[in-house]
Amino acid sequence: MDSQIELYPHNQIAYDKLCDMLSQSDRACVIQPTGTGKFVIIAKLVQDNPDKRFLLLGTNDFMYIDQMDNLEKIAPGFHPAENLQFKTYSAATVSARSKHVTLQYDYNPSGLSQITNIMQRRCSVSRAARSSPQRRRHNYICLLQTAEE
């Protein structure tokens, strides 16, 4: 990978906490407002762990294409195709369970209530974060590491 991803300070803090959570548990969740760099955090995690495979779940293909275009501006030459796969939620439901680290990323706030319910069931989201009136303006990165079978 040619170019290292540099994180803004607020994303570096979130990334460090994310890595710490994943070292202690197979589940972690990052909650940040829309447009603050959650996809960049995902890309950094993928870049820093080339020996692991990642599955990114999103609401539509456009989200992934748009974010990959943005990533090219942030880290020219970084193409995570070797260890990052993208699927829509609907495509993932018909796929067999695999040995991936799963990254769930909500880009489209129109389906936020349904996705929020999924995230809350699967992530360790604090009670304050779940009940916050601000939560509708936040998207989630939920990381689930599946056990080796």
C-alpha positions as CSV (number, residue, x, y, z in Angstrom):
1,M,0.0,0.0,0.0
2,D,1.6,3.2,-1.2
3,S,0.1,5.9,0.9
4,Q,-0.5,6.0,4.7
5,I,-3.8,7.3,5.9
6,E,-3.4,10.3,8.3
7,L,-6.3,10.8,10.7
8,Y,-7.5,14.0,12.1
9,P,-7.0,14.3,15.9
10,H,-10.6,13.5,16.8
11,N,-10.5,10.4,14.5
12,Q,-7.2,9.3,15.9
13,I,-8.7,9.3,19.4
14,A,-11.7,7.2,18.1
15,Y,-9.3,4.9,16.2
16,D,-7.1,4.3,19.3
17,K,-10.2,3.6,21.4
18,L,-11.5,1.3,18.7
19,C,-8.3,-0.7,18.6
20,D,-8.3,-0.9,22.4
21,M,-11.9,-2.2,22.4
22,L,-11.1,-4.8,19.8
23,S,-8.1,-6.0,21.8
24,Q,-10.5,-6.7,24.7
25,S,-13.6,-7.9,22.9
26,D,-14.8,-9.1,19.6
27,R,-17.3,-6.2,19.4
28,A,-16.8,-2.4,19.2
29,C,-18.8,0.6,18.2
30,V,-17.8,4.1,17.1
31,I,-20.5,6.8,17.1
32,Q,-19.8,10.0,15.3
33,P,-21.9,12.6,13.5
34,T,-22.4,12.3,9.7
35,G,-19.4,13.4,7.7
36,T,-16.8,13.3,10.4
37,G,-14.6,10.5,9.1
38,K,-16.0,7.1,10.1
39,F,-15.1,5.6,6.7
40,V,-11.6,7.0,7.1
41,I,-11.4,5.1,10.4
42,I,-12.5,2.0,8.6
43,A,-9.9,2.4,5.9
44,K,-7.1,3.0,8.5
45,L,-8.1,-0.2,10.3
46,V,-8.0,-2.1,7.0
47,Q,-4.7,-0.5,6.1
48,D,-3.1,-1.3,9.5
49,N,-4.3,-4.9,9.4
50,P,-3.4,-6.3,5.9
51,D,-3.4,-9.8,7.3
52,K,-7.1,-9.6,8.2
53,R,-10.1,-9.7,5.9
54,F,-12.9,-7.1,6.3
55,L,-16.5,-7.1,5.1
56,L,-18.0,-3.6,4.9
57,L,-21.8,-3.6,5.0
58,G,-23.8,-0.6,3.7
59,T,-27.2,0.5,2.5
60,N,-26.2,0.8,-1.2
61,D,-23.4,0.5,-3.7
62,F,-23.3,4.2,-4.2
63,M,-22.1,4.7,-0.6
64,Y,-19.1,2.5,-1.2
65,I,-18.2,4.0,-4.6
66,D,-18.4,7.5,-3.2
67,Q,-16.3,6.7,-0.1
68,M,-13.7,5.0,-2.2
69,D,-13.5,8.1,-4.4
70,N,-13.0,10.2,-1.3
71,L,-10.4,7.8,0.0
72,E,-8.3,8.2,-3.2
73,K,-8.0,12.0,-2.3
74,I,-7.0,11.2,1.3
75,A,-4.5,8.4,0.6
76,P,-3.6,8.3,-3.1
77,G,-2.5,4.8,-4.2
78,F,-4.3,3.0,-1.3
79,H,-6.6,0.4,-2.8
80,P,-7.8,-2.0,-0.1
81,A,-9.3,-4.5,-2.6
82,E,-7.1,-7.3,-1.2
83,N,-8.6,-7.4,2.2
84,L,-11.8,-5.3,2.0
85,Q,-15.1,-6.5,0.5
86,F,-18.3,-4.5,0.3
87,K,-21.8,-5.8,0.3
88,T,-25.2,-4.3,0.8
89,Y,-27.2,-5.4,3.8
90,S,-29.6,-7.2,1.5
91,A,-26.8,-9.1,-0.3
92,A,-25.3,-10.0,3.0
93,T,-28.5,-11.6,4.3
94,V,-28.3,-14.2,1.6
95,S,-24.6,-14.9,2.1
96,A,-23.3,-17.7,4.2
97,R,-21.6,-16.7,7.5
98,S,-17.9,-16.2,7.0
99,K,-14.7,-15.7,9.0
100,H,-14.5,-12.0,8.5
101,V,-14.3,-9.0,10.7
102,T,-17.6,-7.3,9.9
103,L,-17.8,-3.5,9.6
104,Q,-21.3,-2.1,9.4
105,Y,-21.5,1.4,8.2
106,D,-24.8,3.5,7.9
107,Y,-24.4,6.1,5.2
108,N,-28.1,6.8,4.4
109,P,-30.0,8.4,7.3
110,S,-33.4,7.5,5.8
111,G,-33.0,3.9,7.1
112,L,-31.4,5.0,10.3
113,S,-34.1,3.8,12.7
114,Q,-33.9,0.2,11.4
115,I,-30.1,0.2,11.2
116,T,-29.9,1.9,14.7
117,N,-31.9,-1.0,16.1
118,I,-29.5,-3.5,14.5
119,M,-26.5,-1.6,15.8
120,Q,-27.8,-1.4,19.3
121,R,-28.4,-5.1,19.4
122,R,-25.0,-5.9,18.0
123,C,-22.8,-3.2,19.6
124,S,-21.9,-2.2,23.1
125,V,-23.6,1.2,22.8
126,S,-23.9,3.0,26.1
127,R,-27.4,3.6,27.4
128,A,-26.8,7.3,27.3
129,A,-25.9,7.1,23.6
130,R,-29.0,5.0,22.8
131,S,-31.4,7.4,24.5
132,S,-29.7,10.6,23.3
133,P,-31.9,13.0,21.3
134,Q,-28.7,13.5,19.2
135,R,-28.5,9.9,18.1
136,R,-30.5,10.5,14.9
137,R,-27.8,12.7,13.7
138,H,-25.1,10.1,14.3
139,N,-24.1,7.1,12.3
140,Y,-22.4,4.0,13.6
141,I,-19.5,1.9,12.8
142,C,-20.1,-1.5,14.4
143,L,-17.3,-4.0,14.3
144,L,-18.0,-7.6,14.9
145,Q,-15.2,-10.2,14.8
146,T,-16.6,-13.6,14.0
147,A,-15.0,-16.6,15.6
148,E,-12.8,-18.9,13.5
149,E,-14.9,-22.0,12.7
